[in-house]
Every structure is written in C-alpha cells, then in structure tokens.
C-alpha cells in the first residue's frame, strides 16, 4: 500500500503505486511544498474496514481512512513505513523553521565537534532529517558555500542516521 504524506486531516492510502506517483505534482504544490510517497503494510482485516474509492482512472484506487482512526492504523502497521520517493515544489525551503542552508550548517557544526555531537544533533531532529534528506540529496554543491563538501556532510548524516535507525533507511 502506498500513501501520500500531506498535512490533510485524512490519510488516503493508494492501493496502486501509480496513484502516488501521479499525485507528486499535486502534493509538491501543497502549502508545505513537499510530497512524500510511502509504502507500508496493514492487515487485510483492518484495511477492509475502509471504503475503496476510485479517484480519476481505475488505477487510482485509495482507501479513505478518517483522521480519528489514525491511531488504529498506526497500531495495525506490519513492519515499518518506508519512504519510496519525495517531491518538492519550487518554493520548498525546508521542513523546519530553519532554511535548508542553516539546517545543514547546524549538522556541519556538530560534525566539526565530534561524531557523537552529530549523532546527538540528528537524534534530536529525527523527523526533520528523515523528511529533509531527500531534498538535501538533490542540492547542488554550488548552491551553498559550506565549510565542508556537501557530499561529505550528506554521507556523514546518512552514516550517523544508520547507526541511530538501522531499520529505517534514509531515501535515497
């Protein structure tokens, strides 16, 4: 099952991968300027409680899960949620209140102190790192003038992340 992470009240898991990929432009134009395609598994007995809706073509079939049932959905997950793809609008500037450059500079400062400082910085910002890393991976090294090469920073963040969350890989 694939889903779109948006700031909407309800989750609309698509039953076919084509749906979420078709929605990428729509999601990336949301107020957050970010659209995420995730994959997760739930028991058929749980999923069958929700109506299937066709939105557009036949390949656009979704389950409509009301917001008030999200806790049940989370409890019913089998395995982990996997980030499959991410799309960003032209006005995307980052997940946190910090601009992307400032956010990365914070991790660079931690990396300059020690590996443990970087681990601590990532640990305190897990959601932001998980959701921002796909965007950071698209950045051109020329866009920001960092004290360290962007490739080294991203590799260090990814390696630290893998130590902290070995079962939840960063994308890409």
C-alpha positions in Angstrom: 0.0 0.0 0.0 1.4 3.4 -0.9 0.3 6.7 0.7 0.8 10.4 0.4 2.0 12.3 3.5 0.3 15.6 3.4 -0.9 17.9 6.1 -4.5 16.9 5.3 -6.8 15.6 8.1 -7.3 12.2 6.5 -4.8 9.7 5.1 -5.6 8.4 1.6 -3.6 5.3 1.0 -3.4 4.5 -2.6 -3.7 0.8 -3.5 -1.6 1.2 -6.6 1.9 2.8 -6.9 0.8 4.7 -10.0 -1.6 6.8 -7.9 1.0 8.2 -5.6 3.4 9.0 -8.5 0.6 10.7 -10.4 -0.1 12.8 -7.3 3.5 14.0 -6.9 2.9 17.4 -8.6 -0.2 18.0 -6.6 1.5 17.2 -3.3 4.5 19.3 -4.1 2.2 22.2 -4.7 0.6 21.9 -1.3 1.4 24.6 1.3 4.3 22.6 2.6 5.7 22.4 -1.0 6.6 18.7 -0.3 5.0 15.4 -1.2 6.2 12.1 0.1 5.4 8.6 -1.2 5.5 6.0 1.5 4.9 2.2 1.5 3.5 0.3 4.4 1.6 -2.9 5.1 -1.5 -3.4 7.2 -3.6 -6.5 7.8 -6.3 -7.1 5.3 -8.8 -7.4 8.1 -8.0 -3.8 9.1 -7.9 -2.4 5.6 -11.2 -3.9 4.7 -12.9 -1.7 7.2 -12.5 1.4 5.0 -14.2 2.2 1.7 -12.2 1.9 -1.5 -12.6 5.0 -3.7 -11.8 5.5 -7.3 -10.4 9.0 -7.9 -9.8 9.6 -11.6 -8.8 6.4 -13.5 -9.2 2.8 -12.4 -5.6 2.7 -11.3 -6.3 5.5 -8.8 -7.9 3.4 -6.1 -7.5 4.6 -2.5 -8.7 3.7 1.0 -10.3 6.6 2.9 -9.1 6.4 6.5 -10.6 9.1 8.7 -8.3 11.1 10.9 -9.9 9.8 14.1 -8.8 6.3 13.1 -5.1 7.1 12.6 -4.1 5.7 15.9 -5.7 2.4 14.9 -3.9 2.5 11.6 -0.6 3.1 13.3 -1.2 0.3 15.7 -2.1 -2.0 12.8 1.1 -1.4 10.8 3.0 -4.5 9.9 6.7 -3.7 9.8 7.9 -0.1 9.2 6.8 2.7 7.0 9.2 3.1 4.1 9.9 6.3 2.2 9.7 5.4 -1.5 10.0 8.9 -3.1 9.8 12.6 -2.4 8.9 15.5 -4.5 9.5 19.2 -3.7 7.9 22.3 -5.2 9.9 25.3 -6.4 9.2 27.2 -3.2 10.3 24.4 -0.8 12.8 25.8 1.7 12.9 23.0 4.3 10.8 21.1 6.8 11.8 23.1 9.9 11.7 26.8 10.5 15.3 27.0 9.5 16.2 27.5 5.9 17.9 24.4 4.3 21.4 26.1 4.4 21.0 26.9 8.1 19.8 23.5 8.9 22.7 21.8 7.2 25.2 24.3 8.8 23.9 23.1 12.2 24.9 19.5 11.3 28.2 20.7 9.9 28.9 22.4 13.2 28.1 19.2 15.1 30.2 17.1 12.8 33.2 19.5 13.4 32.9 18.9 17.1 32.6 15.1 17.0 30.8 12.1 15.7 28.8 11.9 18.9 27.8 15.6 18.6 26.5 14.8 15.1 24.6 11.7 16.4 23.0 13.9 19.1 22.0 16.6 16.6 20.4 14.0 14.3 18.7 12.2 17.2 17.1 15.5 18.4 15.8 16.1 14.8 14.9 12.7 13.5 11.6 13.7 11.8 13.3 16.7 10.1 16.2 14.7 9.0 14.0 11.9 7.6 11.8 14.3 5.7 14.6 16.7 4.6 17.3 14.2 3.5 15.7 13.5 0.1 15.7 17.2 -0.6 19.3 17.7 0.6 20.4 14.9 -1.8 19.1 17.0 -4.7 21.1 20.1 -3.8 23.9 21.3 -5.9 27.2 21.8 -4.1 27.4 25.2 -5.7 24.2 26.4 -4.2 25.6 26.7 -0.6 29.1 27.6 0.4 29.7 25.2 3.3 32.8 24.7 5.3 32.9 21.0 4.3 32.0 19.4 1.0 28.2 18.8 0.7 28.9 15.1 -0.3 30.9 14.6 2.9 28.1 16.2 5.0 25.4 14.1 3.4 27.4 10.9 3.7 28.1 11.7 7.4 24.5 12.4 8.1 23.4 9.1 6.4 26.0 7.1 8.3 25.0 8.6 11.6 21.3 8.0 10.8 22.1 4.3 10.0 23.6 4.0 13.4 20.6 5.5 15.1 17.9 4.0 13.0 19.2 0.9 11.2 15.7 -0.3 10.3 14.6 3.0 8.8 16.8 3.9 5.8 17.0 7.4 4.5 15.9 8.0 0.9 17.6 8.0 -1.5 
